Amino acid sequence: MEARDVPGAPPSTRDFDIVWPEGRRAALEVTTITDRFERSAMAALGKHGTGITTDRLRRRWLVRIAPATSEGRPDYPTLRRRLPELLAVLEAASVERVSCDWSDGEPPIVRDLCALHVDGASSWNSDLQPRILISSPGSATFVGPENLVKAVERELAERADVRGKLARSGHEGRHAFFWVEAFDYPAFEGLCSSEQLPDRPAVCPAEVTTVWAAATGFDGELVVWRNTPPGPWEALAGPLAGAGEITTSG
């Protein structure tokens, strides 16, 4: 491996060259698959706190925050200030759970919660002090390797910088290496929890000949998959290591 994006290198230089003993080279660009909105939500929760202790409630509540978008995201100081008041209204009406679907036809209390970017809330009786627990949006999905393939294809389509760096290398082999963060949970779970490799190759643009996906799995084990279309996926590390036909991709 030879570093290429070093001090003094031209702008938009690829990260590395893979160098074989006989002198053959392939370009390698390293990037990340993540969910920037989920990352932002987790950072905000870490800053403002995930719990609110209050004497205005009788029950414990779990409040799920709606995913942030480019159009809007939660205002956590306002959320923390208003939640005790709004949840007390629900308790007074004997409402134990509520789901917000952002509909104009919902009761005013639901619209108020939706305006705070609350996705839903549920409560339960507890001998402990009443408290509001705030959870990040997260992602619900069926576990499967297809989630990882779709995430790779999405990133390849959106990341013109990655495609451009590889194309400018002039090498026949052009590798895009994706480190998969748990913030993009469908992709992360697809890579780290799937019981089989994807049943189809990734659809890659012309600038990319090989894709890699890697993560630190749930047990701290490194998971690495590779695909050189139109060939099958290979598991180089992790629970499925050895699955697929291991090749020396160029």
N, C-alpha and C positions, 0 to 999 in steps of 0.2 A: 504494500500500500504506500502510495506516495502522495503527500499533501500538495495540493495545487493552489488553494485559496489561502495564500500566505501574505504577510505584509509585503507590499510592492507589486503584488499580482494585479493584472488588469481588472477593471470592473467586470462583474458577472462571470467570474471564473468559477468553474466547477470545484467541488470540495476536494476530491481525491482522484487519483488514477489507480486502478487495480493493475498491478504489474506481475506478469507471469515470468517464471525463470527463463524462458526462451526469449523474453523481451516483448511479448505481445501485451497490449494495453487495452483497458476499457475505462470509460469515464464513470464516475460515481458521484451522485449528488445526494446529500442527506437532508431530510426534512422531517416534519412531524405531522401526524394525524391527530387532531385534537378538536375540541368544541370550545371556541373562545368564549361563548356566552356562558357555558357551564363553568368554565375556568373562572370567569369574572364573578359568577354567583358564589362560588366557593370562597373566593378571596374576600368578597363582601361579607359573607357570613362569618368568616374568620375574624374580620375586623370588628364587626358590630355585635357578634355573639349569636348563638343559635338558641338561646333560652331566655324566657322572660318570666320572672317570678312576680305574681300579682295577687292581691287580696280581693280583686273584683270578681274572681271566678270561683266555682265550686268543684270543677273537674279539671283534668289534665287534657290539653289539646295538642294535636300534631297538625301543623299548618304546612302545606306543600306550596312552594313558590312556583308560579308559572314560568316557563322558559323565557328568558330575555330575547328580544329580537332587535333588529336595527331600528325599529320604530319606538321601542320603549323597553324599560327595565325597571325592576323594583327600586323604590326609594327607601332604603332600609331604616333610616332614622324615623321617617313618617310611619312606616310599617310597624315598627316597634311601639311607637306612641299610640297608634290607633287600634291595634289588635285587641288589647284587653277590653276596650269599650265595645267593639263590634261583637266579639265572642260572648260578652256578657249579655248582649241583646239576644243572641241565639239561645243561650242557656235559659233566659227568662221565658223564651217561647218553647222550651223543652226540645229544642233541636240539637241532636247529638252529632250530626255530620252534615256537611254541605259540599256540593260540587259546583264549581263556577265554570260556566261555559261561555261567558262573555256575551250572553244574550240580552238584548234590550227588554225582553219580556220578563226577566227575573225580578223577584222582589227587591226593594231598595237595598236591603242589607246585603244581598248577594252582589248587587251592582257595586256597592261600596267596597266589598272584598275584592271583586274583580279589578276595580280601579287601583287597588294596591298590588296588583299582580299576584293575587292569591289564586292558586289552581283548585284547592280544595282544603277542607279541614275536617278532622274527626276527633271525638273526645271519648274519654272513659273515666269511670270512677276510680279513685286511688286514695289510699291512706296517706300518701305523701302530699306535700304542700301543692296547691294548684299552680300549674306552670304551663307556659306555652313553649312548645318545641318547634323550631322552624327547620324545615328540611329543604335541600336544594332541589331543583327540578328533576334531575336525573333523566333517564331514558328507559322506556319499556320496549322490549323487543323479543322476538323469538331468537333463541340462541342458534347460531348457524354460521358456517364459514362464509356464506354468501354476503353477510354483513361486512366482513373485512374486504371482500373483493369490490363491493360497491363503494366503500370508502376510498380504496385505492384509486378506482376509476374516477371518482369525483375529484379527488385531489389532483390527479393527472390532468383532468380537463380544466381545472381552475388555476393551476399553478404554471402560468406562462413563464415565470422566471426559471423554474426547474427545467422545463422543456427547452428553453433557450440555452441555458448553460450546457446541457448535454449535447444539443445540436452543434454548438460552436466548438465542441471538443474535436470534431473531425474523426473520432474513433468509431470503429464498426460496432463495438459493444458499448451501450449507454444504459447505465443502471440507476434507477431511482430507489433510494433506501428510505423507508418510512418507519420512524419510531412511533408506535401507537400508544397514546396516552389514555388513561382510564376516563378522562373527561369526555372522550367520544366513546361512550360505553358500548353501543352496539358493535363497533369495530373491534374494540378491546376484547369484549366477551367472545366475539366470533373467532378471534385469533387464539385466545387463551383457554376457552372452555369447549371448543368444538371437538367432537369425537372423531371427526374425519376431515380430510383436506377438501378444499373446494372442488366441485365437480366440473368446473370450467375454467379456462385461463382468463386472466384479466384482459380487458380490451384496452390496448395501449396505443397512444398516438405514435406517429412515425418516429418522433425524436427519442422514444424510450424502447429499448429492446428487452430489458429485464427489470422486474420489480422485486423488492424485498420488503418484508414486514416483520418487525421485531417489537417485543415488549417484555417487561418483567412481569411474569404471571402471578396468579393469586398466591402461590406458595413461594414466591421469590425466585422461581426458576425462569431462566432466560428462554424465551420462545422465539424462534426464527423460522419464517417461511420464505420461499423464493419461487418465482415463476418467470420463465422465459417463453412467452407465447410463440407458437401455438401449443407448446408442450404443457404437461401437467404441473401442478404445484408440487413443491418438495418441502419437507420438514427437515431443517438442518439442526434444530435444537428444540427441546421441549418434549411434552408427552408423546407427540406423534413423530419424534425424530426417527428418521430412517424410512418413513412412509414416502411414497413417490420414488421416482427414479432419480437418484442423485447424479447431477452432471457437473461438469466444469464449465459453467456458462461464460461465454465470451462477451 
